[in-house]
Amino acid sequence: MNVFFRDFFSDPVLFLSFGILGVVIALCIFYVYYFVKKVQEAEVPN
């Protein structure tokens, strides 16, 4: 397990790919939260 962390921080391709993947997942979670919040706060027209 120690070898994985050493390679993770020394290899920029591996580090950036996981970093960008983390950013994409964080954006997806944010937009799901934002959409659900807006739907719950929406007023229904008569």
N, C-alpha and C positions, 0 to 999 in steps of 0.2 A: 504494500500500500504506500510505503514511503517513496518508492521508485515512481509511482504514478504522480504524486505531488511534485516531485523534483522535475519530472519531464513536463508536467503541466505548466509550471512557472518558467521553465527554460525554453520551451518551444512556443514562439509567438503565434504560429498558425493554430495550434491547439488552444492556446489561451484566448485568442481573438474569436475563434469559432464558437467556443462556449460562452464567451462574453456577449457576442452578438445574438446568440440563441437566447441567452438570458434576457437581453433587452427586448427581443421580439415577444417572448412569453410574457414579460411584464407589461408591454403595450397591449397585448391581447387581453390580459386580465383587467387592465384599466378600462378598455373600451367596453368589455362585458359589464363591468360595474357601472360605467357611465350610462350605457344604454338601459340597463335595468332601473337605475335611479330615475332617468328621464321618463320612462314608461310609467313608473309608479306615481310620479308627480304630475303627469299629464291630466288635463281637465277634459272630460268627455263632453263634446258639444251636444246640445239638445236638438 
